[in-house]
Amino acid sequence: MAKDYIIDIQHLSKSFGGVKVLDDINFYVRRGEFVTLLGPSGCGKTTLLRQIAGFIAPDEGKILLDGKDISGIPPYQRPLNTVFQRYALFPHLDVYDNIAFGLKLQKLPAKEIEARVKKMLKMVSMTDYEDRSVESLSGGQQQRVAIARALVNYPKVLLLDEPLAALDLKMRKDMQLELKEIHRKMGITFIYVTHDQEEALTLSDTIVVLNEGRIQQIGTPTDIYNEPVNCFVADFIGESNILKGRMIRDRRVAFIKQEFDCVDEGFGENVPVDVVVRPEDIYFTTDPAKCQFKAKVNSCTFKGVHYEMWVDTESGYELMIQDYDPYPVGTEVMLYIDPDDIQVMHKERTRNVFDAKVTDSGHVEMLGQSWDCEVPDGFAAGDEAVAEVRFEDVELLDHQEDGKIAGEVHFLLYKGDHYHLTILTEDGDHIWVDTNDIWDKGDLVGVDIPAKGIKLIRRND
Amino acid sequence: MKKVLAKCYLWLLLALLYAPLFFIAVFSFTESRVLGNWTGFSTKLYSNLFTGGMNGGASLISAVENTLLIALISAAFSTLLGTVAAIGIHNLKGRKRQTMQFLNNIPMINPDIITGVSLFLLFVFLGVSQGYLTVILAHITFCTPYVVLSVLPKLSQMNPNIYEAALDLGATPAQALRKVLIPELRPGMVSGFILAFTMSLDDFAVTFFTRGTIGLDTLSTYIYTDARKGGLTPELRPLMTLIFLIVLILLVVINIRQEKANKTVKSR
């Protein structure tokens, strides 16, 4: 089974200063595959790549290369090469010597080195540049040299750490195509790190989506785009309308206060879910028979290829629609969604759950604070309990010092009629909040929970 | 009007600063024993200096030799130690790095006389017999921080991935140091070396306290003794003029190098 996998990562974990950067990472890479590690900055993707390269040792877990654990082998003995984010060319060497660096260390005959370097220069279209100093090259050219310098050693796997991040858009697009072409020609396995979802969709055979040190989803670009498994993936990859919904029964789901046919099964009946509809999958129609719901256009922006419109549905939700034809602001429109285009996802959580301890008949201790709480009968002081807090019962305050707990808006999601926020407290706890107020990522907030919002439940219930 | 005054002030200041040097340079071209008496233009003091044809000429020449030798050896060792230390400090994080940089700065602002006396006491305490070795050790001690200071900026300018790139391409840490890190740091190391060399060259206090009683003289201690004996040997005038010129050239070289380095950084 493991034979086919050139890289097999098992239960990899890593902490820096007590903070878990990577948490039980498991995935494999097939020989010759183009795998992308995709995630926002700080998700651990670069740490993961650096562990594969050997610059950081994992705390736990194994990295298998061709079935052998390489976690203990220093980077200079791993048959892997890296293309670094800012190229990391050697400024004191010219183009030729940069590319020949690895081969010279291997003490190959000068003739062979020359032949291989020239071949590589040709591959990256940099013939005739061999005597140039690397500092005289443009960003794109430096990138080509960096790729050649890594590939000339014929690594088993090429690791690329956001190699195109420093290039401008046009150059980036060109280089994407070239990278894909190089990958095809050389047949070497690529592991590519990026935060650019479009780049990942364009280049990869397989995408591994990471967030907060955990793998969210592994799949082909089309899988990831069409069938995101959770709100994070749906929100991170492409544009999307993410809405609160309820699975009525198999193939029938309710959201924006009405029922739709869909193709998802196996969620059970009357189960709360999240629904994703891509903005290009909501269609305009003039046929009342096809119309599923009506809405009014409230903004329309030209985006080059398409128009991006926000509409207010009659049921009070706001949806994003992308279409080639514009509808002026104020127009009443009829809309429908194909069953195929409705992606239903399990809810990751339905409420906040905290460990709590009853201190007296009117107070509990949780999240490192003492809270007023209506302690139900049957609880005595000192009892351990579970406190449940609904998302909408958490109050956010403008000033950190006004709240019981200080926190920061860590992640936010618009769900058509409200925002779903993840608050990261100063102690590192997560609190989820539903709110109609507008906050931005990184806002510092005070958090308060009113007494009646805390529901105590006995443990092991 | 204001502008003219400001300019005058500046020139006056510069004149005051350079007058003594100018004075010595001018009077190095006359034979008079007493400084300030012009007895006609002559290059005899220069030729005396190079042929050793004067009173105590041999000890002056040996003092110059000692000075140069000590400066070269201590600058070389300081460069080595300082570079390694700078790499170490650079790789520290946050508070630790700040602390180390702070500790590195203290010996530089510490008065020479205190460095000299404390080293003297240390050598006595350890029972090291004082002479060449102790002077060189002392010079290395106070020169190393200057090398650290001139290598550190090179490290922070450097792309942090360069060292890793070398490892990635199969270089062992030692090879990466030799083939990538050192060539990258060379400009900082050279500046550090020159700085250390000049610091060692003009040191008096530290040398005075650590040279022991074997009669080891560097230029500065020689001049001190000489002046106490009654009047400066006139040949010191051309010697000082020459030293001033050499230091001036070194300074210009350092400045030009820095200018160049800044330019390449900007053009990146």
Boltz contact constraints between the chains, C-beta under 6 A:
constraints:
  - contact:
      token1: [A, 55]
      token2: [B, 164]
      max_distance: 6.0
  - contact:
      token1: [A, 75]
      token2: [B, 167]
      max_distance: 6.0
  - contact:
      token1: [A, 75]
      token2: [B, 168]
      max_distance: 6.0
  - contact:
      token1: [A, 76]
      token2: [B, 167]
      max_distance: 6.0
  - contact:
      token1: [A, 76]
      token2: [B, 170]
      max_distance: 6.0
  - contact:
      token1: [A, 76]
      token2: [B, 171]
      max_distance: 6.0
  - contact:
      token1: [A, 76]
      token2: [B, 172]
      max_distance: 6.0
  - contact:
      token1: [A, 81]
      token2: [B, 168]
      max_distance: 6.0
  - contact:
      token1: [A, 82]
      token2: [B, 168]
      max_distance: 6.0
  - contact:
      token1: [A, 84]
      token2: [B, 161]
      max_distance: 6.0
  - contact:
      token1: [A, 84]
      token2: [B, 165]
      max_distance: 6.0
  - contact:
      token1: [A, 86]
      token2: [B, 159]
      max_distance: 6.0
  - contact:
      token1: [A, 88]
      token2: [B, 159]
      max_distance: 6.0
  - contact:
      token1: [A, 88]
      token2: [B, 161]
      max_distance: 6.0
  - contact:
      token1: [A, 88]
      token2: [B, 162]
      max_distance: 6.0
  - contact:
      token1: [A, 88]
      token2: [B, 165]
      max_distance: 6.0
  - contact:
      token1: [A, 90]
      token2: [B, 180]
      max_distance: 6.0
  - contact:
      token1: [A, 92]
      token2: [B, 183]
      max_distance: 6.0
  - contact:
      token1: [A, 101]
      token2: [B, 169]
      max_distance: 6.0
  - contact:
      token1: [A, 102]
      token2: [B, 169]
      max_distance: 6.0
  - contact:
      token1: [A, 102]
      token2: [B, 170]
      max_distance: 6.0
  - contact:
      token1: [A, 105]
      token2: [B, 170]
      max_distance: 6.0
  - contact:
      token1: [A, 105]
      token2: [B, 171]
      max_distance: 6.0
